[in-house]
Amino acid sequence: MTNMPSYPTAPSPYPTAPPPDPTGHPYHRMDRTTGCHRWWRPLVGTVLMSLAYVVLLLVLLAVTYGLGTALGAPELPDGGVDLGPLGNTAMDLVSLAIALPLVLLATLWPARRRAGTVSSVTGRLRVGWLGRCLLAGLLPILLLTGTAFLLPGDSGESDTWVGWNSFLTALAVLAVLVPLQAAAEEYVFRGWLTQAVGAFVRSPWFAVLSQAVLFAAAHGWGTRWGFLGLLMNGLVAGLLTIRTGGLEAAIALHVLNNLLAFGASAAVVDGLTSDETAADAPWSLALTAVVTDLLYAALVLWLARRHKPQRLSPPAPPPTPYPGHPAPPGYPAAPGHPVTSAHPATHDHPATHDHPAPPDHPGPARTA
């Protein structure tokens, strides 16, 4: 028996990592578009983001305490400093807004995809579509405002006008911080958590329901009507995110809702000192909020049928072979790398465009 000579094995012409799925994906499956998905990435990202948020929150509290002490602010019963109704509200909003950059960093690593993929399937925040969603939310929010004023309120609440100077100052601060706080919550719940769950399950319902329950629980337990109202808000915002392919519709609804709530509180004396949230809403206000969310969803879906925002991510290109290796039949050439043939031209194998036949080669016979 003759021993066959051993030949070195050529390296695989393709990367060893699994190639990205060439088909487009809905928003909740964006973690599957890069080919870098591993089961541990969403879990590690969630843990690291939570730990980083706690650290940043402690730093913010320390800075706030130092600032309040330098200004001679009185101390609160919980050990913090009292910066006044507007100052305390501003710190509360900032303490939530700091989660926004953490979500973007977690998307870059360990998720290993572009930060913009948590904004929408296009890889960016679609400003034009966000503007349309804000316009669509004006009518429902105005109806909610009018209905809220007609509903019976707590007799212990203050209804004394604060004056134009105080109101306009508070409104200017709220106009800057409320959009950041609302967007941060959307990026955490409708963004990161929805895509983290969607990395494991195909059905959008599991991803939407999970984030909605966590969103309602994060506001604390006040009344069961308030919890159900927040749960419905999370479901509506989550479904609109999947249906429109991005966070714009959810951000618009959240911003308008919070501007209304904080603006109404800033208009009366000691309104911003209240620690009540949407979780404490009575049944009448919670029901009105649910109707508002459903009306807003109907308007956004109507706009989506007219303007057709992108709902799926662009198809990913196939993996590029290493330089010097042939591409398989039908494989598109990468820019700057022409497709080469794996076999030279012979009598049985006509030449390709990259391997022309010699000048004196008769070529294949032509038939009449």
Secondary structure as UniProt FT lines:
FT   HELIX           27..32
FT   HELIX           40..70
FT   TURN            71..72
FT   TURN            77..78
FT   HELIX           84..97
FT   HELIX           99..108
FT   TURN            109..110
FT   HELIX           115..118
FT   TURN            121..122
FT   HELIX           127..150
FT   TURN            155..156
FT   HELIX           164..186
FT   HELIX           187..193
FT   HELIX           194..198
FT   TURN            199..200
FT   HELIX           204..218
FT   HELIX           224..244
FT   HELIX           248..266
FT   TURN            269..270
FT   HELIX           271..273
FT   HELIX           278..280
FT   HELIX           283..307
FT   TURN            323..324
FT   TURN            329..330
FT   TURN            335..336
FT   TURN            353..354
FT   TURN            359..360
//
